[in-house]
């Protein structure tokens, strides 16, 4: 084989590798209330979470197939011992909107923990709130 043949094979191999994206952990969650994820307001339901790139997660609404991109602000180191199952942390906060006569609860996605990975910080809630944890299922 000559050098030209080797060069063609090397270029083809690099082109194939460039099209392969690294595999990221995925998990599905049943979220029981409408919630806010970054600047999105999403309905309750089942969602698949996966890392899209270095700054975003993809949330796929399982019933419709719609996908939403959510920015995360930083990665969170795994606790010791590490999480065995995927988890979401959702902050519940009271709100008097849309009027001062009706009290509602807003649910805000705060953290995402996918199996075998550091966590993703989505939002930090300031002020009084209650954190809730939702367990998910690994996607193979």
Buried (B, 14 or more C-beta within 10 A) or exposed (E): EEEEEEEEEEEEEEEEEEEEEEEBBBBBBEBEEEBBBBEEEBEEBBBBBBBBEEEBBBBBBEEEEEEBBBEBEEEBEEEEEEBEEBBBBBBBBEEEEEEEEEEEEBBBBBBBBBBEBEBBBBBEBEEEBEEBEBBBBBBE
